[in-house]
Amino acid sequence: MKKWTLIMLLIAVLLFGSVIGFNLFKQHMISNYLANQPEPDFPITMTTAKAEDWSPVIQAIGFIEPNQGVTLTSQSSGVINGILFESGANVTKGQPLLELDSSVEQATLASSQARLPAAKAKYERYKGLYDRGAVSQEAFDDAKAEYYSLNADIKSLSATIERREIHAPFSGIVGIRNVFLGQYVQPGTSIVRLEDISMMRLRFTVPQTEISRIHLDQTIEITVDAYLDKTFRGAITAIEPAVSEQSGLIEVQANIPNSDGLLRSGMFARASILLPPLHNQISLPQTAITYTLYGDSVYVITEKDGVKRVEQRVVKVGERVRDVAHILSGVKAGEQIVTSGQVRLSNGVKVHVVESNATATPSQTPML
C-alpha cells in the first residue's frame, strides 16, 4: 500500500513539474520573440506649421428677412372683379393688383357727383342773398350744410372705392396668389405675399461679452445651405441698445445686398463678423488636434539619426473656423505636426510619413 502511494505521488509531481516547466519554457520563448522583434513603425500624415495672418471672426446664426415684406389683404368684403398680376411677377410701387366689385359704390358716387353742381350753385346763390339780407340765416345754413355734406359723401365714396382696389405699397416680387377671379373675400383674407428682395436683412444675436468688438458698418459674411460654395457679404446696420436680461445676448441687424436674387426670406444663415487680422499666427487642421477632458494636444515630429519619432505636446486652441483651428500656444512655425494616425501613437514611438488625402475636405458633403 505504501509503495502504491509513493508511485502516485511521484506521478503527480512529474505531472505538475511538466506543466510548470512548459509554462516557463513558453514565457522564455515569448520574451525572446518580443526582445528580437523590430520596433513598430506607425504610418502617419503630417503638415508643417506656418506663421500666417489669421482673420478672427465672431460666429452667429440667424434667419434672413426681406428689406420689406407684407402679406396683402383686403380691407373690404366683396367679389373679386379683376386680378391684375401673375404669380411670381415683379411689380412696381402703386401698381394695381386686384379689384373688388364696386358697381354699387360707383353708381352712388355718380349720383352724388351729379347733384354737386346744383348744391354748389344753391350755396353760392344763398350766400349772395344772405349778404344782402334777402334770406334768413337758417336758409343759408341749410344750403351750406347740404353742399358740404355732399362733398364729404363724394370723398367717402371715393375712399371706399379706392379701398376696394389693392395696390402694391412698394416695388418687389409677388408670390403665389391665394385667391381666384369671382371669389368672395372677407376683410383680412390673404391675397398674396409681396417682398422687396433687392436688399435682405439678417437678424442675429451675439453674447454681451462681444459688444466691444462689434460696431456699425462692420463687414459680415454669411453662408446658407442652398449655396454652400458661395459667400454673401454685407454690413452691420443696427445694434439693439439693450441686452436681454434673460439670455445676456444683444440683437444685431445686418444688410446683405441681393442683386442676383439668390437669397430668400426665411433662410437659415451662418454669419461671421470679420475682425481686424492678426499677423504671424499658427493655424492647424482640426484633425491634427486631440481633444480630451484633460486638455488639447498635438503630436510633433522629431528626427534623430534619420529616425522619425513623435512628441506629444499640450496646445492652447483659440478660434475654430470650418476645418482649421487657431493655435494660441504650444506650436512654433516650421514644426511638423501629425494630422492623422494619432490613435496608435504615444510619446517617443517611431513613425513614417505616408501620402493620403483621407483628411482632405471633400468638395461636397457626402450623402448619408
DACORGI-V807324 format. One record per run of one state. SS is the DSSP state (a for helix, b for strand, c for the rest). FROM is the first residue (numbers start at 1). TO is the last residue. If there is no record, write none. Layout:
# DACORGI-V807324
[[SS | FROM | TO] [SS | FROM | TO]]
This chain:
# DACORGI-V807324
[[c | 1 | 1] [a | 2 | 36] [c | 37 | 40] [b | 41 | 48] [c | 49 | 50] [b | 51 | 54] [c | 55 | 56] [b | 57 | 73] [c | 74 | 77] [b | 78 | 83] [c | 84 | 89] [b | 90 | 91] [c | 92 | 95] [b | 96 | 100] [c | 101 | 102] [a | 103 | 131] [c | 132 | 136] [a | 137 | 163] [c | 164 | 164] [b | 165 | 167] [c | 168 | 171] [b | 172 | 174] [c | 175 | 183] [b | 184 | 185] [c | 186 | 189] [b | 190 | 207] [a | 208 | 213] [c | 214 | 218] [b | 219 | 224] [c | 225 | 226] [b | 227 | 239] [c | 240 | 248] [b | 249 | 257] [c | 258 | 267] [b | 268 | 274] [c | 275 | 277] [b | 278 | 285] [a | 286 | 288] [c | 289 | 289] [b | 290 | 292] [c | 293 | 294] [b | 295 | 304] [c | 305 | 306] [b | 307 | 321] [c | 322 | 323] [b | 324 | 329] [c | 330 | 335] [b | 336 | 340] [c | 341 | 341] [a | 342 | 344] [c | 345 | 349] [b | 350 | 353] [c | 354 | 368]]
